[in-house]
Amino acid sequence: MSDTLSGGSNVIVALVHGAFADSSSWNGVVERLQAAGITATCIPNPLRGITEDAAYVASALKQLAGPALAVGHSYGGAVITNAVPQVDNVVGLVYVAAFAPDEGETLMTIESGSKDSVLNSALLPHTYPTAKGTEQEFMIDPAKFHDAFAADVSPKDAAVMAATQRPVSALAFAEKSGPPAWKNLPAWSVVATGDKAAGSDVVRSMAQRAKATITEEEGSHVIMVSKPQVVADVIMKALASVGR
């Protein structure tokens, strides 16, 4: 590892997965970060809504033993955007095919403005019980999962991902976002040019608004699975910048 990268070695990389996924989606990235001598940890995302998920991730970030670089994929980007203002140990943000909403925005509204996303046409509604009754959640139709979510992984691997996906509460799309972390911290963004889930267009525009350092790469929404080295390289560049 170069001296530049080792300068950021005291910063913990905290990875937050997105909707329809779990922390195993970061396996390839974590493997490469560990090989470079970088400490990485994955924070499970409850997928129950912006408010609840941000509170959970903020609690986990507070308990890390040192400064952290918060990395979010997809909906996980919206979660870190809302969680990080609640803590004081995060030194930078990395968005991977991720949402970076501004205060008052909802992901539902953001997605409605995308010309690249086909996600809404691929969702299947379900319900789940809450203390107050029931709430709606969504899964991706397994028959549409490969094309809408993971077009650059093999159909066999996409079928496994579809079968093991985790549903996300409708609150994730409907709740308004709070004051964004990117207004006060440096940010980096990986824009997958073939992203049909979040939508390459809205990911790019949000990254530009956040004044993020942008890396564009051909790939699907799950670029951290299909091209983990690309994502790991961006994270290491961010570490080199925020290293202390």
N, C-alpha and C positions, 0 to 999 in steps of 0.2 A: 504494500500500500504506500502511496506517495506521501510525502510530508504534508502536502496540501490537504489530502483527505484525512490523514491522521489528526489534523488540527481540529476536526469536528468529531473525533472519536468519543468525547465525553458527552455528546448529545445522543440521547436515546431516540431511535426512530419508532414512533408509535403509529401503527397502521390500523385504519378503521375500514372495514369492508362495507359494501353497499347493499342495496336491496336484492333479494332473491339469491343471496350468497351467504357464505360464512368465512371465517378467518383462513380456511384452507386455500382460498383464492389468492392469498399472498405467498404461498409456499415457495414458488420459484424466486420471488423477490427476496424473501427472507434468507433463502439459501445463499444467494449471491452477496447479500449484505454481510452475513456471517463470515463468508469466505474472505471478505475484505476487512474483517476484524471490527465490524460495526455492531453495536448492540441494538437489536430490534425486538419489539414486542407487538403482538396483535391484541387489540381491544375489541371484544365481541360487541356487535351492534344489535341492540334488542329488536330493532325494526318495528317499534310500536308508535312512532310519531316523533316529530322534531323536538318537542319539549322534553319528553321522557328520555329519548335517546341521547340528547345533548347533555342532560343532567348525569346520565350514567357514564358517558365518555368523559365528561369533566371530572367526575369523581375518580375515575381510573387514572387520568392524567395527573391529578393532584398527588396521587400515591406513588408516582414514579420517583426513583431516587436520583433526581437530577434534571437538567434542562431537556426538553423534548422537541423533536420535529414532528408535527402532526401531519399524517398522510391519509387522505381520504379517497376512496373510489366511489364514483357514481353518487348515490344518495349519501354515502359516507362523507362526501365533500360538504354537503349541507349540514351534516351533523357536526363536523369539526368547525365549520364556520360559526355555529352557535355555541359549541362547547368551549372553545378556546378563550373567548372573552370572560369566562367564569374562572379562569386559572391564571397564574402568573409565571409558569415555568415553561411555556411554549415559546420558541424563538423563531419559528418559521412554519410555513404551510406548503404542502405539496398536494395538488389536485390531479388525480389520475382519471381521465374521462369522467370528470366529476362536476357536480353543481357547486357554484359559489354564489349563492343568492344574496341579494341586498336586503336591508331591513324592510319588512312589510310585504315582501314577495312570497308567493307560494310556488311550489314546484309544479303544481297543476297549471298555473298560468304560464310559467316559463316553458313548459313542454308544449303548450298549445301554440306557441310561436315558432316551434321548430319545423323546418321543412325536411329535415333529415331523419327525424325520429319516426319509427313505426310502432313504438312500444304500446301506445294506447289500443291499437287494433289487435295486440297479441295478449292482452290481459284477461284473466278469468277471475270474476269476483267470488269471494267466499265470505263467511262470517266467523267471528270468534267471540267467546263470552268475555264480558268485563264485569267489574263490580256494579256497574250501573245498568247492565243489560247486555247488548250485543254491539259490535262494531264491525265495519267492513274491512276486509283485507284483500290483497290481490296476489295472484301467482301468474306466471307466464305459461301460456298454453304450450305443453311439451312439443306439439307438432310445429310450433312456430319459434321455439326457443333458439334453434341453431341460427336461423336467418336473422332474427330480430336482436339477439343478444350476443351470440358467440360465433359469428360467421367464419372467423379465421382459425377455429379449432376443428378437429376432425368431427364428423357426425357422431362417431362412437363416443368421443369425450363429451360432446355437447349433450348427448342423450343421458349420460351419467349426471352431468350438471343439472339437467332439467329434472331428473328424478330426485335429486338431493337438494333442490332449491328450497329456500325459506321464504314464506309469504311475508309481505310487508303491509302494515296497516295503512288504510286510506288516509290516516292522519299525517303520514309522512308527506303526502302530496297536498293536503288541504291546510295544514297549520301555517300561519305566517312566520317567516323567519325574523330573527331578532337582529340587533346590531352586529355587523359582520366582522370577524377577526381580521379579514384581509385589509381592512382600512388602517390597521395599526401594525401589521407584520409583513415581512417580505414573503412573496408567494411564487411558486413555480407551478406550471401546469403541463400535463401531457395531454395533447389533443389527438385522439385516434381518428384519422380521416374517414374511416368507414364505420363510425359509431352510429348505429341505427336505433340504439336504446335511448341514451340521454340526448343524442343528436349532436353531431360534430359542430353544427352551426351555433347552437346555444352554449356548448362548452367553450368554444373559441371566444364568443362574445363576452361571456362572463369572465374568462381569463384576461381578456384585454381590459375590461372594466376594472378588474382587481390589480391591474398593472403587474401581472405575473410574468415571469420569464417563461416563454412558451416553447415547448418542443412538439412539433407535429410529426407524426409517424403513421404510416399506413397500418391499419389494424382495426379490429372490432372493438366493441365496448369493453371486452375483457382483455385488453391489451397487456395487463399485468400477468395474465395466464399465458397468452400466446407469445409475447415478447418481453419476458421478465427482465432481461438485461437492459432494455431501453428504459424501463421504469427505474431499475436499480441505479442506472447511470445518472438519471435526473435527480434522484434522491441524494446520491453522493455529491453531485454538484451543489445541491442546496446545503448539504452538510459543510462543504468546503467554504461556503459563503458565510454561514452562521457560526462556524466553529470558533471556540474561544479557548 
